[in-house]
Amino acid sequence: MIAQIARELRENVQRVIVGKDQVIDMALAAVLCEGHILLEDVPGIGKTTLARALAASLGCSFQRIQFTPDLLPSDVVGINWFNQKTQSFEYRPGPVMSQVVLADEINRATPRTQSALLEAMQERQVTVDGVTRPLPRPFLVLATQNPVELEGTFPLPEAQLDRFLLRLEIGYPSVQEEAAILERFGASDPLADLEPLVTPEDVMALQQERRGVRVEESVRDYVVAVARATREHPDLDLGASPRATLGLYQVSQAWAAIQGRDYVLPDDVKAMAPHVLTHRLMISPQAQLRGRRAADLVRDVVEGVPVPVEG
C-alpha cells in the first residue's frame, strides 16, 4: 500500500517539480518517519516549491517562516496577548503551529531564534509563558539554507542539525528537465492547481504501517555497527548519536516500503546512510586541512563495515 501511494504522491509532486524522483522519494521517506528535512542547495533550485508541493499533496496545512537576523522566537512559536474585550490573555499561535513548516534560510536567524524550533522538532510541542501546547500531527519541518552565501549567517548548532532526519540536495536539472520547466510554467502555475491525494489521517496511518516493515536482527546489528563506526573514526571528533542510529533504522524501513518491500535489505541502509549521517558529523581540524569531507568519511565507514549476508 505504501509503495502505491508513494508512487501516486511522487507523480503528483512531479506536476510541479520536474524529474528528481529520488529527492521526492527521500522526502516521502521522511514523511513516513515524521522526520525533518534539511534542504541545502543554491538559490532557485526549487526548495520552496518542493515544500509547498509536498504539503499540498499530503493535504496538510502549510506555513512559511522567512528567517532573518531580526526574527524573534515569539515570531515562530506565538505570543500571549492581552484582549481588551475579555480582559484576559489569549494565545496567538505562531506559524510553527502547522503541519508542514518551511523554515526558509534557517541559518540567517540568530541562535536564539533557531533554538525556538528545538522543542517543536523533537517533542512536537511548544511552550509559551510556561504553558505547553501540542503541535498538529503529522508535523514536518523543511528547512533550507544556501551553502554558498555565508555572509550574515549563523551556522546551525550540532543539537539542531541532529534533529534533522535527512539532509538533501536537489541539484540542477538536466537540459531536458530545464526545457520542460519552461514549457510547464510558461502558460500557468501548476502549483496553484495541485490537489491533495491523501489526508493527514491517511499520512499517520501510513506512518504506522511503516513501523511494520521487518528488519532482521543481522540488518539491525548492521545499522548499529555503521553508526558506531563513525564514533571510532580517527578523522571525526563527533560521530553519529543514538538519535541518528534510530533515524537510519526508521528511514531504511521507509525506503524499503517505498520500493515495494516489507523487509529491509542492507542495501537500503547503505543508500540512506549518507543522507542521515553526513550533516551530523564533526570533522577534526587535521582532516579538514587534508580536504576530507563528511560525505567521504561516511563512504569510508559504510565500505569498512562488513555487510551481513544470508546464511
N, C-alpha and C positions, 0 to 999 in steps of 0.2 A: 504493500500500500504506500509506504514512504517513497519508494522509487517512482511510482506512477505520479504521485502528487508533486514530487520534486521535479519531474520532467515537465509537467504542466506549468509549474511555477517558473522554471527556467525559461520556457518558451514565452511566457507572459512578460517576464522581465526583459527578454531579448526583443520585444517590440520597441523597447526604448534603448537598451544597451546592445549595440551591435556586436555579435560574437561573444568572446570572453566566457565560454562555457565553464571553464574550471573556476574562475573567480566567482561566478554566480553560484556554482555548486558549493564552493567553500563557504560563501555567505549563508547558504541554506543549511549547511552543516552546523554553523554557529547558532543559527536559529533553533535547530533541533536540540542543541545543548543549552539553550538560553544563555549563550556566551556572548561576549562583547568583541567588537572588531576594531582594529586599528588600521585605517587605510592610509598608507604612506606613499604618496606619489606626487608628481609635479602638477601644477595647476592645469585645469582644462581637460583632464583625462576622463572625467565622468564620475568622480567620487560622490558628489552630492546627488547626482542623477540616479546613481545606483541605490543610494539610501532611500530616496523618495520612491523609486520604482518598487523596491522590496517592500516598503511599508504599505504601498497601495495594493500590491499583490496579496499581501497577508491580511488585508482588511483591518490593519492596526492603526491606531491614532499616531500622528507624527508631529514632532516639534523639532525645529532647528534652532540651535543656540550658536550665535556668532561670537566666538571667544576673542576678546580684545583685552589689552592691558588694564582698561578701566572697568572691566566686568567684575561685579561683586558676587560673593557666594549667594546672597539673597536674590540676585537676578537669576540664579539657577534653581534653587530649592523653593523659593517663595518667601513671603513675609506674613506676619500678623499685623493687620492694620485696624485702627480704631474706627468703628462705624458710628457716626454721629447719631443716626436714627435709632439704632438699637442700644447705643451707649455700651457697647461691648467690643472686644477684639475678635476679628474674624480672620481666618486663614485664606490668603490669596495664593493659590498654587503657582509654582514656578513651572517653566517649560519641561523640567525633568519629570513632572507628573504625567508622563505619556508613555505609550508602549514602545515606540521606536523614537529614539532621541539621536539627532545628528549633532555632535559636538564639533563644529566646523573650526578648523585651525586651533585645536585644543592647546597647542604649545604657545599660543600668543597670550594666554591669560596668566596671571601671576600664580605662584604655587598655592596661595591661599584659596583662590577660586578653583583651581584644579582639584584641590582636596575636597571641595564640596561634592564631587562625584564619587568619592571613595566609598562612603556608606551606601549610596544608591547602587553602585555596581556590584558590591559584594552581598549586602544584606537585603537588597531590594526594598529599601525604606529610606526615608529622610527624617531628620529630627530638626524641628524649628522651635526655638524657645522651650526646649525640654519636652516637647510633645512629638512622639514618633508616629509617622503616618506611613502605611504600606503603599508601595507603588503598584500601578496596574500591571497585570500579567497577561501575556508574556512581556518581559522587559528586556530591551536590547539597546545598547549604546554603540553607535558607529561614530568613531572619532577620526578626523582627518588631520594630517599635518603635512607640510611641504618640506621635503628633505633637502631642498636646495637653498632656499632663502632662510637663513638662520638669524638675521639681524632683528633684534627686538623680540626674541622668543625666549621661552623658559623651558629647558628640557624636562620631559616628564620624569618624575622620580621612579625608582625601582618599584615601590609599592603600587604605584598607579599602573605601570607597564605590566606588572604581574597579574593585574585584574583583567587584562585583555586576553581573551581566549586565543585569538588569531591575529596575526599581522599579515596584511595582504597588499600586494601591488597590482594595479590594474594594467599598466603598461600602455604604450602607444598602439593604436590599431594598425592592422596591415593596410596595404594600398587598397585592396578590395573593400575592407571594412570601412575605411575612411570615405571612400566613394559612396558606400551605402548610407553612411551617416548624412552626407549632403543630400542624397535623394530622399531619405526618410524625413528629415527635419526641414527640407526646403519648402514643403507645402503646408505642413501643420506640425503641431507639437504632440507626438503620440503619448507623452506622459499625462496630458490632460484627459485623455480618453481611456486610461488604464483602469480596468475593473478588477475588484478583488476576486480571487479564486477560492479562498478559504476564509474562515472566521478565526478570531483569536482563540475561541474554544477548540476549533479544529487543530490549531497550532499546538496547544497544550496537550491534546490527545496524541499528536504525533511525537511530541517530546517524551511522553510516557511510553509510547511504542518503541522509541529508540532505546530506552533502557533495557528492553528485552532482547536486544541483539547479543548473541552469545560470544563470549570471549574465553577461549580455552586457557587453562592455567599456565601453559607454556607461553602463550602470547601475552598474558597479563604479566608474567615474570619478565618478558622481553621489554614491555613498556617501562617497568621499574628499572631494569638494567640500563636502558637508554638514558633515562632521567638521572640516575645516579652517576653514570659515566661523565656527565657534564660537571658534576661537583668534584671529580677527581682529575679533570683535565688540567695539565700544567699551565696552559695559556689562559685559563679562566680564573678570575678572582671570585666570581659568583656564578654558581650553577643553577640548575632548574629547581624550583621549590616543589614541595608536595602538591601545591595547587596546580603547578604545571604538569606534574605526573597525572593527576586526576583529569586535567584538561585534555592531555594526549590520549588518555584512555577513552574519554567520552567522545571526542571528535573522531577517533578511529571507528567507534561504533556508528556514528552518524554517517561517515564516509562509506562504510560498508553497506549501510541501509540504502543510501542514495544509489549505490551501484547495483542494488537489487539482491543483496545477500543478507541472510540473518545471522551471519557469523563474521568475525574479524580475522583477517589474514595479517601476517607480519608485514606484507607489502603496504597495507593500509597505515600501519604505524610509521613505516619508513616515509610514506608520502606525506603524512601530516606533521612529522617531527619538525621540519624547517619552519613551518608556519606557526607552530605552537611554541617552539623553544627559542628561536633566534632573538626576539626582542626582549627576552627575559635574562639574557646572559650578560655578564660584565667581563670584558676582555682585559687582561692585565696590561699595564703600560708597555712592558717589554714586547708583548705580542703585537700591540698596536704599532710600535715602531717598526716591526718587521712586516707591516702591511697585512696582518691577519684580520679577517673579518668574521663576524659571528656566524654567517652562513657557511663559511669554510670549516669552522670548528664543529658546527652541528653535523656537517657532512662527514668529518673525520670520526665523530662519535658514532654515528649510525653505521658507518662502514666497519668500525672497530668492534662493535658488539655482535657476538655470534647470533645468527638468526635461527630460531627454533625450526626444526624440520620434523615432518611426520615420521613417527616410529623411532 
